[in-house]
Amino acid sequence: MPAMNLDLTTVSIIYATALAILLAGYFTAISCKDLIRLLIALELMFGGVFMALIPLFSVAALASPAFAAAIITIFTSGGELLILIAAIVIQDRRKKNIFVSGIKAGGERL
């Protein structure tokens, strides 16, 4: 796989966009009221991480470790998505809604 040779301006734009997507995911996760929005927020955060991996492929010496990091991140994201979908289905079957306010943690109501 040949390297792309990105210039510093392009790399800066990619990292700024990745940071904006990551922050949007964090702020959405903090303020969400149901599990569907939490799922969307987590996927935004993983999208920001994926985008931050793109400049690693621009240098030939970093391409192999970048590919390994991308594979690990993809499997982590896939596992996280499946676990969160299972949590949403279980929550819906137990409570008949997907609102975060109905979830108990440590014996206390959130």
HELIX and SHEET records of a PDB file:
HELIX    1   1 LEU A    8  SER A   31  1                                  24    
HELIX    2   2 LEU A   35  LEU A   53  1                                  19    
HELIX    3   3 ILE A   54  SER A   58  5                                   5    
HELIX    4   4 ALA A   60  LEU A   62  5                                   3    
HELIX    5   5 ALA A   63  LYS A   95  1                                  33    
HELIX    6   6 VAL A  100  GLY A  102  5                                   3    
SHEET    1   A 2 LYS A 104  ALA A 105  0                                        
SHEET    2   A 2 GLU A 108  ARG A 109 -1                                        
END                                                                             
